[in-house]
């Protein structure tokens, strides 16, 4: 993901500290269900060639990545569904490769719905998209709806009408990018709408757009898109901050967190994932898969 990226030599000039948790989160989290806390850690795809010989055995073919991926991660932010609508048969084949594991697919809504023209009049296309992803069955995680950088609060009525049309039995998270959404009073108004609709509000942690890490929770779970820099030292420091924030939220009633890594072309997601998973367990006791590197095969 290139959204909000800056040149690496600018990283030391950026204040990566997380804003305070919104006051409204306290009441929101207290409404969560008591019980086991979850964390789901993943990437935007189930493999890169650079992972072969590191976490995948030497000579692993691309068609086999998905069968191996759940040994190291327990979710995937599925960007493939953003570029085309996949039928039930194909989705079932993906699901079969992760069967028997505690694993979730988080599909990104098709761009023909979210990025091409108005959100109005997209009922048939939305139904087709949802019909396909429902074939994941109990491996379906939340669907996330990303709107373009140009989708501004001037289109709020259009957005609310679309969100109101979505089914209640599928979990959705919304990612907004236009900077005006993060200004008051718009931000508080939007938060109230999402709470009423029980739709999550994506937190995007990216260097060049710190406003997108808005710290507003609208359901008792959180979906974080983390834009890092190939295991740059700042990546670990930023992960530490998130783990401390998640610890606070879990104590307050957070049910589960989705943490998606976007680190660029270097293929270093397993390195940061191993660090994150290890630190998370130390701080919270929550156990999630830790990537296993080739020296341990």
C-alpha positions as CSV (number, residue, x, y, z in Angstrom):
1,X,0.0,0.0,0.0
2,X,1.4,3.3,-1.1
3,X,-1.1,5.6,0.7
4,X,0.7,8.0,3.0
5,X,4.2,6.7,2.2
6,X,7.1,9.1,2.5
7,X,10.8,8.8,1.6
8,X,12.7,6.6,4.1
9,X,15.1,9.4,4.9
10,X,12.1,11.4,6.2
11,X,11.1,8.8,8.8
12,X,13.2,10.3,11.6
13,X,11.4,13.6,11.3
14,X,7.9,12.2,11.8
15,X,6.1,12.0,15.2
16,X,4.8,8.4,15.2
17,X,3.3,8.6,18.6
18,X,-0.3,7.4,18.7
19,X,-3.0,10.0,19.6
20,X,-4.9,9.4,22.9
21,X,-7.7,6.9,22.8
22,X,-11.0,8.7,22.2
23,X,-13.1,9.2,25.3
24,X,-16.1,7.6,23.7
25,X,-14.1,4.3,23.4
26,X,-14.6,3.6,27.2
27,X,-18.4,3.1,26.9
28,X,-18.1,1.5,23.5
29,X,-15.7,-1.2,24.8
30,X,-17.6,-1.8,27.9
31,X,-20.5,-3.1,25.7
32,X,-18.3,-5.9,24.4
33,X,-18.9,-9.5,25.2
34,X,-16.7,-11.0,28.0
35,X,-14.6,-13.9,27.1
36,X,-11.5,-14.9,25.2
37,X,-9.6,-12.1,23.5
38,X,-8.3,-12.5,19.9
39,X,-5.7,-11.0,17.7
40,X,-5.5,-11.6,14.0
41,X,-2.2,-10.8,12.3
42,X,-1.8,-10.9,8.5
43,X,-0.7,-9.3,5.2
44,X,-2.3,-8.2,2.0
45,X,-1.4,-11.4,0.2
46,X,-0.4,-14.9,1.1
47,X,3.1,-14.7,-0.2
48,X,5.9,-13.1,-2.1
49,X,8.8,-14.8,-3.9
50,X,11.2,-13.4,-1.2
51,X,9.4,-15.6,1.4
52,X,10.5,-18.8,-0.4
53,X,13.5,-20.2,1.4
54,X,12.7,-18.1,4.4
55,X,9.3,-19.1,5.8
56,X,8.3,-21.3,2.8
57,X,10.5,-24.3,1.8
58,X,12.9,-23.8,-1.1
59,X,11.3,-24.2,-4.5
60,X,7.8,-23.6,-3.2
61,X,5.5,-22.7,-6.1
62,X,3.1,-19.7,-6.0
63,X,0.1,-22.0,-6.2
64,X,1.1,-23.5,-2.9
65,X,1.6,-20.3,-0.9
66,X,-1.9,-20.2,0.5
67,X,-1.6,-23.8,1.9
68,X,1.6,-22.7,3.8
69,X,0.6,-19.2,4.8
70,X,-1.6,-20.2,7.8
71,X,1.3,-21.8,9.5
72,X,2.7,-18.3,10.0
73,X,-0.3,-15.9,10.0
74,X,-3.9,-16.3,11.0
75,X,-5.6,-13.8,8.6
76,X,-5.1,-12.2,5.3
77,X,-6.3,-8.8,4.0
78,X,-7.6,-10.0,0.7
79,X,-6.9,-7.3,-1.9
80,X,-7.6,-9.7,-4.7
81,X,-11.4,-9.2,-4.1
82,X,-10.9,-5.5,-4.8
83,X,-10.0,-6.0,-8.4
84,X,-12.6,-8.5,-9.5
85,X,-15.7,-10.3,-8.1
86,X,-14.8,-14.0,-7.4
87,X,-17.5,-16.7,-7.7
88,X,-18.5,-19.1,-5.0
89,X,-16.5,-22.0,-6.5
90,X,-13.2,-20.2,-6.6
91,X,-13.7,-18.8,-3.0
92,X,-14.5,-22.3,-1.8
93,X,-11.2,-23.5,-3.2
94,X,-9.3,-20.8,-1.3
95,X,-11.2,-21.7,1.9
96,X,-10.4,-25.4,1.4
97,X,-6.7,-24.7,1.6
98,X,-7.0,-23.2,5.1
99,X,-9.6,-25.7,6.4
100,X,-9.1,-27.0,9.9
101,X,-7.2,-23.9,11.0
102,X,-8.2,-20.9,13.0
103,X,-7.9,-18.6,10.0
104,X,-10.0,-15.7,8.6
105,X,-10.2,-14.0,5.2
106,X,-10.9,-10.3,5.2
107,X,-12.0,-9.3,1.7
108,X,-11.7,-5.8,0.4
109,X,-14.9,-4.7,-1.3
110,X,-14.8,-4.7,-5.1
111,X,-13.6,-1.4,-6.6
112,X,-16.5,-1.4,-9.0
113,X,-18.7,-0.6,-6.0
114,X,-16.5,1.7,-4.1
115,X,-14.4,3.6,-6.6
116,X,-16.4,3.9,-9.8
117,X,-19.1,6.5,-9.8
118,X,-21.7,6.9,-7.1
119,X,-22.4,4.3,-4.3
120,X,-26.1,4.6,-5.3
121,X,-27.5,2.0,-7.6
122,X,-24.9,-0.6,-6.7
123,X,-27.3,-3.1,-5.1
124,X,-27.0,-5.8,-7.8
125,X,-23.2,-5.5,-7.8
126,X,-23.0,-5.5,-4.0
127,X,-25.2,-8.6,-3.9
128,X,-23.0,-10.4,-6.4
129,X,-19.8,-9.5,-4.4
130,X,-21.3,-10.6,-1.1
131,X,-22.7,-13.9,-2.6
132,X,-19.1,-14.8,-3.6
133,X,-17.4,-14.1,-0.3
134,X,-20.1,-15.8,1.8
135,X,-18.6,-19.0,0.4
136,X,-15.8,-18.6,2.9
137,X,-18.3,-19.8,5.5
138,X,-17.0,-19.6,9.1
139,X,-13.6,-18.5,7.7
140,X,-15.0,-15.1,6.7
141,X,-13.7,-12.2,8.7
142,X,-14.8,-8.6,8.4
143,X,-15.3,-7.1,5.0
144,X,-13.6,-3.7,4.6
145,X,-14.9,-0.9,2.5
146,X,-12.2,1.5,1.2
147,X,-13.3,4.7,-0.4
148,X,-11.0,6.8,-2.5
149,X,-8.9,9.8,-1.4
150,X,-11.5,12.1,-3.2
151,X,-14.6,10.8,-1.4
152,X,-15.3,13.8,0.9
153,X,-17.9,14.6,3.5
154,X,-19.8,16.4,0.8
155,X,-21.1,12.9,-0.1
156,X,-22.1,11.9,3.5
157,X,-25.8,11.3,2.6
158,X,-24.7,9.0,-0.2
159,X,-22.4,7.1,2.2
160,X,-25.0,6.8,4.9
161,X,-27.6,5.4,2.4
162,X,-25.1,2.8,1.2
163,X,-24.1,1.7,4.7
164,X,-27.8,1.5,5.7
165,X,-28.3,-0.9,2.8
166,X,-25.7,-3.4,3.9
167,X,-26.8,-6.6,5.7
168,X,-26.4,-6.8,9.4
169,X,-25.2,-10.4,9.5
170,X,-21.8,-9.5,7.9
171,X,-19.2,-7.4,9.7
172,X,-18.0,-4.4,7.9
173,X,-15.2,-1.9,8.5
174,X,-14.9,1.4,6.6
175,X,-11.7,3.1,5.6
176,X,-11.8,6.8,4.6
177,X,-9.0,8.9,3.3
178,X,-10.2,12.4,2.4
179,X,-8.7,14.6,5.2
180,X,-12.0,16.5,5.8
181,X,-13.4,13.3,7.5
182,X,-11.0,13.7,10.3
183,X,-11.9,17.3,11.2
184,X,-14.5,18.2,13.8
185,X,-17.5,18.1,14.0
186,X,-17.5,15.8,11.0
187,X,-15.4,13.1,12.8
188,X,-17.8,12.9,15.7
189,X,-20.9,12.8,13.5
190,X,-19.4,10.0,11.4
191,X,-18.4,8.1,14.5
192,X,-22.0,8.3,15.8
193,X,-23.3,7.0,12.5
194,X,-21.0,4.0,12.4
195,X,-21.8,3.1,16.1
196,X,-25.5,3.2,15.2
197,X,-24.9,0.9,12.2
198,X,-22.4,-1.3,14.1
199,X,-19.8,-0.8,11.4
200,X,-16.1,-0.5,12.3
201,X,-13.9,2.4,11.5
202,X,-10.5,1.4,10.0
203,X,-7.4,2.9,11.6
204,X,-4.7,3.5,9.0
205,X,-1.2,4.0,10.5
206,X,0.8,5.6,7.7
207,X,3.7,8.1,7.9
208,X,2.4,10.8,5.7
209,X,-1.2,10.9,7.0
210,X,-1.2,10.7,10.8
211,X,-4.8,11.9,10.9
212,X,-5.9,8.5,9.7
213,X,-4.8,7.0,13.0
214,X,-7.9,8.7,14.5
215,X,-8.3,6.3,17.5
216,X,-12.1,6.2,17.2
217,X,-13.7,2.8,17.9
218,X,-17.2,2.2,16.7
219,X,-17.5,-1.6,17.5
220,X,-15.8,-3.6,20.2
221,X,-13.0,-4.7,17.8
222,X,-10.4,-2.8,15.8
223,X,-9.0,-3.1,12.2
224,X,-5.5,-1.6,11.9
225,X,-3.7,-1.2,8.5
226,X,0.0,-0.7,9.3
227,X,2.1,0.9,6.6
228,X,5.7,0.2,7.4
229,X,9.2,0.3,5.9
230,X,10.7,-3.2,5.4
231,X,11.6,-3.7,9.1
232,X,13.1,-0.2,9.5
233,X,13.8,0.5,13.2
234,X,10.8,2.7,13.4
235,X,8.6,-0.2,12.5
236,X,9.4,-2.0,15.7
237,X,8.9,1.1,17.8
238,X,5.5,1.7,16.2
239,X,4.5,-1.9,16.8
240,X,5.5,-1.5,20.5
241,X,3.1,1.5,20.7
242,X,0.3,-0.5,19.2
243,X,0.8,-3.4,21.5
244,X,0.6,-1.1,24.5
245,X,-2.6,0.5,23.1
246,X,-4.1,-2.9,22.4
247,X,-3.3,-4.0,25.9
248,X,-5.2,-1.0,27.2
249,X,-8.2,-1.7,24.9
250,X,-8.3,-5.4,25.7
251,X,-8.4,-4.5,29.4
252,X,-11.3,-2.2,28.7
253,X,-13.3,-4.8,26.8
254,X,-11.9,-5.1,23.2
255,X,-13.0,-8.4,21.8
256,X,-10.5,-8.8,18.9
257,X,-8.0,-6.9,16.9
258,X,-7.1,-7.2,13.2
259,X,-3.5,-6.0,12.4
260,X,-2.6,-5.9,8.8
261,X,1.0,-5.4,7.6
262,X,2.0,-3.4,4.5
263,X,5.8,-3.1,4.4
264,X,6.6,-2.5,0.8
265,X,8.5,-4.6,-1.7
266,X,11.2,-6.0,0.5
267,X,9.2,-9.0,1.8
268,X,10.0,-8.4,5.4
269,X,6.5,-8.9,6.7
270,X,7.4,-12.2,8.4
271,X,10.2,-10.5,10.3
272,X,7.9,-7.8,11.8
273,X,5.1,-10.3,12.3
274,X,7.4,-12.5,14.4
275,X,8.4,-9.5,16.5
276,X,4.8,-8.4,16.9
277,X,3.5,-11.8,17.8
278,X,6.2,-12.4,20.4
279,X,5.8,-9.0,22.0
280,X,2.0,-9.3,22.0
281,X,2.2,-12.6,24.0
282,X,4.6,-11.1,26.5
283,X,2.4,-8.0,27.1
284,X,-1.1,-9.5,26.9
285,X,-0.8,-13.3,27.1
286,X,-2.5,-13.6,23.7
287,X,-1.0,-16.3,21.6
288,X,-1.0,-16.1,17.8
289,X,1.1,-17.8,15.1
290,X,4.7,-16.7,15.0
291,X,6.4,-17.0,11.6
292,X,8.9,-19.9,11.5
293,X,12.0,-19.2,9.4
294,X,13.8,-21.7,7.1
295,X,16.7,-22.4,9.5
296,X,14.1,-24.1,11.7
297,X,12.6,-26.4,9.0
